[in-house]
Amino acid sequence: MDSSLYSNRTHKLKKRPKIHYNYRIPLLFTSAIVIFCVVFFIVSKILFSPPPTPLFQNSEPALHTQCTGSTTSGEKFLWYAPHSGFSNQLSEFKNAILMAAILNRTLIIPPVLDHHAVALGSCPKFRVSSPNDLRFTVWNHSIQLVREHRYISMADIIDLSSITSISAVRFIDFRVFVSMWCGVSFNLFCTKDLSAHSSLNEQLHQCGSSLSGHDTNINKCLYVSAEDCRTTVWTYQSNYEDGSLDSFQADDELRKKKKILFIRKRKDVYKAFGPSSAAGPAIVLAFGSLFTAKYKGSESHIDIRKAPKDQRIQLLIQKMEFLPFVPEILNAGKKFTHERIKAPFLCVQLRLLDGQFKNHWKATFLGVKQVLGSLIQKGPLPIHLFVMTDLPFHNWTGSYLGELAKDSDDFKLINLREEDELVAQTAKKVLNSGHGTKLQFATGNFDGREEQCNALSLPDMLLFIEETICSCATLGFIGTSGSTIAESIELMRKNNLCLV
């Protein structure tokens, strides 16, 4: 190879001028393009995509179109949170009917909740669940009953025919209200499509949370009461000054121990929630517990026994003193006494396993022994004895009930069990009657039939039939002291239900 040529080429390469590249210019250009694309994408999504349904609107939860009243046709509703056992739930139901009539609202009829599935706490000890938490717990349990096809309405059990003629009282089934208010169809629970259940559960959860008051009050749509038995005793047209102190307050020891700041006041419910109040325009007024009981010279939460200036409410109070079971249940109890007992009998209601009653077995059995001893002396024998108890039959051994069962010469013990065919037949008749869904308010567009699935299991009718049987006991009734079930039976006997 010619060395001069190589040398010349090398020389020319060495003389080529150097070019200095600025790498920042393309980097900035690329970044600008990326930012532009991102901004364009976001803007296009906002401008051209339909917005998602917001959970909050103007800082308030959206509750579908019902807030405008277009679906409810101007109707206003009252919802509350029942709890504890059936007798307590019935007591609250009566109070709810009274409150709804005073406030001219349609009452949302709740289901019969499982025994103690929802607990309030202790009013005398000023230790209760907050109204919001109580409402949401009741909501979730009610939806669970629908989901498990175990739902039965209070109006399916309690005969409301005596008060439906009063113009001040209107009702709507909880399922019908939820279907209308939350924009859902419970028919989805009748299918096995789990994906449909998932979206439905989420929608019901959001709706229940809002109605329970966990979000906020919604102007002209929802008003949730924060009052409970720690702070308020509700009155109506009473002689007490509105806002005056109640006679029962937490004592100094309890205040110091629990750091209680609550002061109980007596408040007129109409002034607090009537048309001229902040709650007046709301389509739904939500209470917490409406249970009350006498305690130390006062009522724990509601003290409305008379309405001296309101005759229609006074009439309602009188009619609600006793609300019987529906005919299907009453007929079952009467049938049992006529076809299975077939003789004069004594009813013994022994509550032995629940709460305070566990510690009073001796005192409870002592009262039974005294009455039975008197009946033995009078004769004839054997004495027919219907036993209503929460103590399972296989646990009677070693107790006074076990002794009575062995003494076949003096006593013939009779009881009714959940697996008895009469109980199952009664449950089927109650479900088929559909009393609860026949009580919809006049302006409603739902009759409730679309919101029911075929029951997977029959509701338990045992307690209601037993109470009816005990109301028919011609030799008398012995109830457990302090039991609300015993009080219900005494009320049935007072109204001579078995003679009707």
C-alpha positions as CSV (number, residue, x, y, z in Angstrom):
1,M,0.0,0.0,0.0
2,D,1.2,3.5,-0.9
3,S,2.3,5.1,2.4
4,S,1.9,8.6,1.2
5,L,-1.8,8.0,0.4
6,Y,-2.4,6.5,3.9
7,S,-0.5,9.4,5.4
8,N,-2.6,11.9,3.4
9,R,-5.9,10.3,4.4
10,T,-4.9,10.3,8.0
11,H,-3.9,13.9,7.7
12,K,-7.3,14.8,6.2
13,L,-9.1,13.0,9.0
14,K,-7.1,14.8,11.6
15,K,-8.0,18.1,10.1
16,R,-11.8,17.4,10.0
17,P,-13.5,19.9,12.3
18,K,-15.2,18.5,15.5
19,I,-18.9,18.9,15.9
20,H,-20.3,19.3,19.5
21,Y,-23.8,17.9,20.0
22,N,-26.2,19.4,22.6
23,Y,-28.2,16.5,24.1
24,R,-30.6,18.7,26.1
25,I,-32.5,20.0,23.1
26,P,-34.0,16.6,22.0
27,L,-34.6,15.6,25.7
28,L,-36.6,18.7,26.3
29,F,-38.5,18.2,23.0
30,T,-39.4,14.6,23.9
31,S,-40.5,15.6,27.4
32,A,-42.8,18.3,25.9
33,I,-44.4,15.8,23.6
34,V,-45.0,13.4,26.5
35,I,-46.6,16.1,28.6
36,F,-48.7,17.3,25.7
37,C,-50.0,13.7,25.2
38,V,-50.9,13.2,28.8
39,V,-52.7,16.5,29.1
40,F,-54.5,15.8,25.8
41,F,-55.6,12.4,27.1
42,I,-56.9,13.8,30.4
43,V,-58.8,16.6,28.7
44,S,-60.3,14.3,26.2
45,K,-61.5,11.9,28.9
46,I,-63.1,14.8,30.7
47,L,-64.7,16.4,27.6
48,F,-65.8,13.3,25.8
49,S,-66.3,10.5,28.4
50,P,-69.5,10.3,30.5
51,P,-68.7,11.2,34.2
52,P,-68.9,8.3,36.7
53,T,-71.8,8.5,39.2
54,P,-70.4,10.4,42.2
55,L,-70.8,9.1,45.8
56,F,-70.8,12.7,46.9
57,Q,-72.4,15.7,45.2
58,N,-71.8,19.2,46.5
59,S,-70.1,17.6,49.5
60,E,-73.2,15.6,50.3
61,P,-74.0,11.9,49.5
62,A,-76.1,11.4,46.4
63,L,-79.2,9.3,47.1
64,H,-80.5,8.9,43.5
65,T,-83.6,10.7,42.2
66,Q,-85.6,10.1,45.4
67,C,-84.2,13.3,46.9
68,T,-86.3,15.3,44.4
69,G,-89.4,13.5,45.5
70,S,-90.2,12.5,42.0
71,T,-90.5,8.8,42.9
72,T,-92.0,9.2,46.3
73,S,-94.8,11.6,45.1
74,G,-94.3,13.9,48.0
75,E,-94.5,11.1,50.6
76,K,-92.3,11.4,53.7
77,F,-90.9,8.4,55.6
78,L,-89.8,7.4,59.1
79,W,-87.2,4.8,59.6
80,Y,-85.8,3.5,62.9
81,A,-83.4,0.8,64.3
82,P,-85.1,-2.1,66.2
83,H,-83.0,-4.5,68.3
84,S,-82.9,-7.2,71.0
85,G,-85.5,-10.0,71.2
86,F,-88.9,-10.1,69.6
87,S,-90.8,-8.6,72.6
88,N,-88.5,-5.5,72.6
89,Q,-88.9,-5.3,68.8
90,L,-92.7,-5.3,69.1
91,S,-92.5,-2.5,71.8
92,E,-90.3,-0.4,69.5
93,F,-92.7,-1.1,66.6
94,K,-95.6,0.4,68.6
95,N,-93.5,3.4,69.5
96,A,-92.5,3.8,65.8
97,I,-96.2,3.8,64.7
98,L,-96.9,6.5,67.3
99,M,-94.0,8.6,66.2
100,A,-94.9,8.3,62.5
101,A,-98.5,9.3,63.2
102,I,-97.5,12.3,65.2
103,L,-95.1,13.5,62.5
104,N,-97.4,12.5,59.6
105,R,-94.9,10.2,58.0
106,T,-95.1,6.8,56.4
107,L,-93.6,4.2,58.6
108,I,-91.0,1.8,57.0
109,I,-92.0,-1.6,58.5
110,P,-88.8,-3.5,59.6
111,P,-88.3,-7.2,59.4
112,V,-88.3,-9.5,62.5
113,L,-84.6,-9.5,63.4
114,D,-82.9,-12.6,64.7
115,H,-83.0,-12.9,68.5
116,H,-80.4,-10.4,69.8
117,A,-78.7,-10.1,66.4
118,V,-78.6,-6.4,67.2
119,A,-78.0,-5.1,70.7
120,L,-78.5,-1.6,72.1
121,G,-76.6,-1.7,75.3
122,S,-77.6,-0.3,78.7
123,C,-79.6,3.0,79.0
124,P,-79.4,3.1,82.8
125,K,-75.6,2.7,82.6
126,F,-75.4,5.3,79.8
127,R,-73.6,2.7,77.7
128,V,-75.4,2.3,74.3
129,S,-74.5,2.1,70.6
130,S,-74.6,5.4,68.8
131,P,-77.7,5.9,66.6
132,N,-75.6,5.9,63.4
133,D,-73.9,2.6,64.3
134,L,-77.2,1.0,65.4
135,R,-78.9,2.0,62.2
136,F,-76.2,0.6,60.0
137,T,-76.1,-2.7,62.0
138,V,-79.8,-3.0,61.6
139,W,-79.5,-2.2,57.9
140,N,-76.9,-4.8,57.3
141,H,-78.8,-7.5,59.2
142,S,-82.0,-6.7,57.3
143,I,-80.2,-7.0,54.0
144,Q,-78.7,-10.3,55.2
145,L,-82.2,-11.6,55.9
146,V,-83.2,-10.7,52.3
147,R,-80.0,-12.3,50.9
148,E,-80.5,-15.5,52.8
149,H,-84.3,-15.7,51.9
150,R,-85.2,-15.6,55.6
151,Y,-87.0,-12.2,55.6
152,I,-90.3,-11.8,57.4
153,S,-91.9,-8.5,58.1
154,M,-93.3,-7.3,61.5
155,A,-96.6,-6.8,59.7
156,D,-96.6,-10.4,58.7
157,I,-96.6,-11.3,62.4
158,I,-98.6,-8.5,64.0
159,D,-102.2,-7.8,62.9
160,L,-102.4,-4.0,62.1
161,S,-106.0,-4.1,60.8
162,S,-107.3,-2.3,63.8
163,I,-105.2,0.8,63.1
164,T,-104.9,0.9,59.3
165,S,-108.3,2.6,59.2
166,I,-106.8,5.6,61.0
167,S,-105.8,8.2,58.4
168,A,-102.8,9.2,60.4
169,V,-101.1,5.9,60.0
170,R,-99.4,4.8,56.7
171,F,-97.0,1.9,56.1
172,I,-94.5,0.7,53.5
173,D,-92.5,-2.6,53.6
174,F,-88.7,-2.2,54.1
175,R,-88.0,-4.2,51.0
176,V,-90.3,-2.0,48.9
177,F,-88.8,1.2,50.3
178,V,-85.2,0.0,49.7
179,S,-86.0,-1.0,46.1
180,M,-87.5,2.4,45.4
181,W,-85.0,4.5,47.3
182,C,-81.8,2.8,46.5
183,G,-82.8,1.9,42.9
184,V,-82.2,-1.8,43.3
185,S,-84.2,-5.0,42.6
186,F,-84.0,-7.7,45.2
187,N,-84.9,-10.2,42.5
188,L,-81.2,-10.4,41.9
189,F,-80.8,-12.2,45.2
190,C,-83.2,-14.9,43.8
191,T,-80.6,-15.9,41.2
192,K,-77.3,-17.7,41.6
193,D,-75.3,-15.1,39.7
194,L,-72.6,-14.1,42.1
195,S,-71.4,-11.3,39.9
196,A,-74.8,-9.6,40.1
197,H,-74.8,-10.0,43.9
198,S,-71.4,-8.2,44.1
199,S,-72.6,-5.0,42.5
200,L,-75.9,-5.2,44.3
201,N,-74.2,-5.6,47.7
202,E,-71.9,-2.6,47.0
203,Q,-74.9,-0.4,46.0
204,L,-76.9,-1.5,49.1
205,H,-73.8,-0.8,51.3
206,Q,-73.5,2.7,50.1
207,C,-77.2,3.4,50.3
208,G,-77.4,2.0,53.8
209,S,-74.4,4.0,55.0
210,S,-75.9,7.2,53.8
211,L,-79.3,6.5,55.3
212,S,-77.7,5.5,58.6
213,G,-76.1,8.9,58.8
214,H,-72.5,8.0,58.5
215,D,-72.0,10.6,55.8
216,T,-74.1,13.6,56.7
217,N,-77.7,15.0,56.7
218,I,-78.9,15.8,53.2
219,N,-80.9,19.0,52.8
220,K,-84.6,18.2,52.0
221,C,-83.7,14.6,51.6
222,L,-82.5,12.9,54.7
223,Y,-82.4,13.9,58.4
224,V,-80.8,11.5,60.9
225,S,-81.5,11.9,64.6
226,A,-78.5,11.8,66.9
227,E,-80.7,11.6,70.0
228,D,-80.7,8.5,72.2
229,C,-81.7,7.4,75.7
230,R,-78.6,9.0,77.2
231,T,-79.7,12.5,76.2
232,T,-83.4,12.5,75.5
233,V,-86.8,11.5,76.7
234,W,-89.4,12.1,74.0
235,T,-92.7,13.7,74.9
236,Y,-95.8,15.0,73.1
237,Q,-98.2,17.6,74.5
238,S,-97.0,16.9,78.0
239,N,-97.1,19.3,81.0
240,Y,-93.3,19.4,81.1
241,E,-91.6,22.4,79.6
242,D,-89.8,21.5,76.3
243,G,-86.1,21.1,77.0
244,S,-86.5,20.6,80.8
245,L,-84.3,18.2,82.7
246,D,-85.5,14.7,83.2
247,S,-85.7,13.3,86.7
248,F,-83.3,10.5,86.0
249,Q,-79.6,11.5,85.5
250,A,-76.3,9.7,85.8
251,D,-75.2,9.8,89.4
252,D,-71.9,11.5,90.4
253,E,-70.1,8.2,90.9
254,L,-71.0,7.0,87.3
255,R,-70.1,10.4,85.9
256,K,-66.6,10.3,87.4
257,K,-66.0,6.6,86.6
258,K,-67.2,6.8,83.0
259,K,-66.5,10.5,82.4
260,I,-70.1,11.0,81.4
261,L,-71.1,14.4,80.1
262,F,-74.6,13.5,79.0
263,I,-77.6,15.4,80.4
264,R,-81.1,13.9,79.9
265,K,-83.7,16.4,78.7
266,R,-87.4,16.0,78.0
267,K,-88.2,17.1,74.4
268,D,-91.4,17.4,72.4
269,V,-91.0,15.2,69.4
270,Y,-93.3,17.3,67.2
271,K,-91.4,20.5,68.0
272,A,-88.1,18.7,67.3
273,F,-89.0,17.0,64.1
274,G,-92.3,18.5,62.9
275,P,-93.0,20.5,59.8
276,S,-91.5,23.7,61.2
277,S,-88.2,22.0,62.3
278,A,-85.0,21.5,60.4
279,A,-86.1,17.9,59.9
280,G,-89.5,18.9,58.5
281,P,-88.6,19.1,54.8
282,A,-86.6,15.9,54.8
283,I,-88.1,13.0,52.8
284,V,-86.7,10.5,55.3
285,L,-86.4,11.0,59.0
286,A,-84.2,8.3,60.6
287,F,-84.3,7.5,64.4
288,G,-82.1,5.2,66.3
289,S,-83.6,3.0,69.0
290,L,-87.2,3.7,69.9
291,F,-87.3,1.3,72.8
292,T,-88.3,2.5,76.2
293,A,-88.9,1.1,79.7
294,K,-89.6,2.5,83.1
295,Y,-86.6,3.1,85.3
296,K,-86.3,5.0,88.6
297,G,-89.5,7.0,88.2
298,S,-88.9,7.9,84.5
299,E,-89.0,6.4,81.0
300,S,-85.7,5.5,79.5
301,H,-86.5,7.1,76.1
302,I,-90.2,7.8,75.2
303,D,-92.8,9.1,77.6
304,I,-96.0,9.5,75.4
305,R,-99.0,7.9,77.0
306,K,-101.6,10.6,76.3
307,A,-102.3,13.2,73.7
308,P,-104.9,15.5,75.4
309,K,-105.0,18.0,72.6
310,D,-104.9,15.5,69.7
311,Q,-107.8,13.2,69.6
312,R,-106.7,11.1,66.6
313,I,-103.3,10.4,68.3
314,Q,-105.2,9.7,71.6
315,L,-107.3,7.1,69.7
316,L,-104.2,5.6,68.2
317,I,-102.6,5.2,71.6
318,Q,-105.7,3.4,72.9
319,K,-105.8,1.0,69.9
320,M,-102.1,0.2,70.1
321,E,-102.3,-0.8,73.8
322,F,-102.7,-4.3,72.4
323,L,-101.9,-5.5,68.9
324,P,-102.6,-9.2,68.4
325,F,-100.8,-11.7,66.2
326,V,-102.2,-12.3,62.7
327,P,-105.1,-14.8,62.4
328,E,-102.8,-17.6,61.0
329,I,-100.9,-17.6,64.3
330,L,-103.9,-17.2,66.6
331,N,-105.7,-20.1,64.8
332,A,-102.7,-22.3,65.2
333,G,-102.5,-21.7,69.0
334,K,-106.2,-22.3,69.4
335,K,-106.0,-25.5,67.3
336,F,-103.3,-26.8,69.6
337,T,-105.3,-26.3,72.7
338,H,-108.4,-27.9,71.3
339,E,-106.9,-30.8,69.5
340,R,-103.7,-31.6,71.4
341,I,-104.3,-30.6,75.0
342,K,-108.1,-31.2,75.1
343,A,-108.4,-30.3,78.8
344,P,-108.2,-27.4,81.2
345,F,-104.5,-26.6,81.6
346,L,-101.9,-24.4,83.3
347,C,-99.2,-22.6,81.3
348,V,-95.8,-22.2,82.8
349,Q,-93.3,-19.8,81.0
350,L,-89.8,-20.4,82.3
351,R,-87.0,-18.2,81.0
352,L,-83.9,-19.9,82.3
353,L,-81.0,-19.3,80.0
354,D,-81.0,-15.6,79.0
355,G,-79.2,-12.9,80.8
356,Q,-80.3,-12.2,84.4
357,F,-82.6,-15.2,84.5
358,K,-79.7,-17.7,84.7
359,N,-79.2,-16.7,88.3
360,H,-82.8,-17.0,89.5
361,W,-83.7,-20.6,88.9
362,K,-84.5,-21.3,92.5
363,A,-86.8,-18.3,92.9
364,T,-88.5,-19.1,89.5
365,F,-89.1,-22.8,90.4
366,L,-90.3,-21.9,93.9
367,G,-93.2,-19.9,92.5
368,V,-94.2,-22.8,90.2
369,K,-94.1,-25.3,93.1
370,Q,-96.5,-23.2,95.2
371,V,-99.1,-22.9,92.5
372,L,-98.9,-26.6,91.5
373,G,-99.2,-27.6,95.2
374,S,-102.4,-25.7,95.4
375,L,-103.8,-27.2,92.2
376,I,-103.0,-30.8,93.4
377,Q,-105.1,-30.3,96.5
378,K,-108.0,-29.0,94.5
379,G,-107.8,-31.8,91.8
380,P,-108.6,-33.5,89.5
381,L,-105.4,-35.2,88.6
382,P,-103.3,-35.3,86.5
383,I,-102.9,-31.6,86.0
384,H,-102.3,-30.7,82.4
385,L,-99.3,-28.4,82.3
386,F,-98.1,-26.7,79.1
387,V,-94.4,-25.8,79.5
388,M,-92.9,-22.9,77.5
389,T,-89.1,-22.7,78.2
390,D,-85.8,-21.9,76.5
391,L,-84.2,-24.8,78.4
392,P,-83.8,-27.7,75.9
393,F,-85.7,-30.9,76.8
394,H,-82.5,-32.9,77.0
395,N,-81.3,-30.6,79.8
396,W,-84.3,-31.1,82.0
397,T,-82.7,-33.9,83.8
398,G,-81.6,-32.9,87.3
399,S,-83.9,-29.8,87.3
400,Y,-87.4,-29.2,88.7
401,L,-88.7,-29.7,85.2
402,G,-87.2,-33.1,85.1
403,E,-88.9,-34.0,88.4
404,L,-92.3,-32.9,87.0
405,A,-91.8,-34.9,83.8
406,K,-91.3,-38.1,85.9
407,D,-94.4,-37.5,88.1
408,S,-96.9,-38.8,85.6
409,D,-99.5,-39.5,88.2
410,D,-99.9,-35.8,89.2
411,F,-98.8,-34.0,86.0
412,K,-99.2,-34.4,82.3
413,L,-96.5,-32.2,80.7
414,I,-97.1,-30.8,77.2
415,N,-94.8,-28.7,75.1
416,L,-94.5,-27.6,71.5
417,R,-91.2,-28.0,69.5
418,E,-89.9,-26.2,66.5
419,E,-89.9,-29.4,64.4
420,D,-93.7,-29.9,65.1
421,E,-95.8,-30.0,61.9
422,L,-98.1,-27.4,63.3
423,V,-95.2,-24.9,63.4
424,A,-94.2,-25.6,59.9
425,Q,-97.8,-25.3,58.5
426,T,-98.3,-22.0,60.3
427,A,-95.0,-20.6,58.8
428,K,-96.2,-21.5,55.3
429,K,-99.6,-19.9,55.9
430,V,-98.0,-16.7,57.2
431,L,-95.6,-16.5,54.2
432,N,-98.4,-17.1,51.7
433,S,-100.7,-14.5,53.3
434,G,-98.2,-11.6,52.7
435,H,-99.8,-9.3,55.2
436,G,-96.8,-6.9,55.2
437,T,-96.8,-6.2,51.4
438,K,-100.5,-5.4,51.4
439,L,-100.0,-2.3,53.6
440,Q,-98.3,0.0,51.1
441,F,-99.1,3.7,51.2
442,A,-101.7,4.8,48.7
443,T,-99.4,6.8,46.4
444,G,-96.8,4.0,46.1
445,N,-96.0,2.3,42.8
446,F,-94.8,-1.0,44.3
447,D,-96.9,-3.7,45.9
448,G,-93.9,-5.7,47.2
449,R,-94.5,-8.9,45.3
450,E,-91.5,-8.3,43.0
451,E,-89.2,-7.9,45.9
452,Q,-89.7,-11.4,47.4
453,C,-87.8,-14.6,46.7
454,N,-89.0,-18.0,47.6
455,A,-88.0,-18.7,51.2
456,L,-85.1,-21.2,51.5
457,S,-86.1,-21.9,55.1
458,L,-89.4,-21.3,57.0
459,P,-89.5,-18.5,59.6
460,D,-89.7,-19.6,63.2
461,M,-93.3,-19.4,64.5
462,L,-92.7,-21.3,67.7
463,L,-92.6,-18.3,70.1
464,F,-95.8,-16.7,68.7
465,I,-97.8,-19.9,68.8
466,E,-96.6,-20.7,72.4
467,E,-97.7,-17.2,73.5
468,T,-101.1,-17.8,72.0
469,I,-101.4,-21.2,73.7
470,C,-100.5,-19.7,77.1
471,S,-103.1,-17.0,76.6
472,C,-105.7,-19.8,76.4
473,A,-104.6,-21.5,79.6
474,T,-107.8,-21.9,81.6
475,L,-106.1,-22.9,84.9
476,G,-103.9,-19.9,84.9
477,F,-100.5,-18.6,83.9
478,I,-97.1,-18.5,85.7
479,G,-94.5,-16.3,84.0
480,T,-90.9,-15.6,84.8
481,S,-90.6,-12.3,86.7
482,G,-89.1,-9.5,84.6
483,S,-89.5,-11.4,81.3
484,T,-91.0,-9.3,78.4
485,I,-92.5,-12.5,77.0
486,A,-94.4,-13.0,80.2
487,E,-95.7,-9.4,80.0
488,S,-96.9,-10.1,76.4
489,I,-98.8,-13.2,77.5
490,E,-100.4,-11.3,80.4
491,L,-101.5,-8.6,78.0
492,M,-103.0,-11.3,75.6
493,R,-104.9,-12.9,78.6
494,K,-106.1,-9.5,79.7
495,N,-107.7,-8.9,76.3
496,N,-109.4,-12.4,76.3
497,L,-107.8,-13.2,73.0
498,C,-108.7,-16.9,73.2
499,L,-112.4,-16.1,73.4
500,V,-112.4,-14.2,70.1
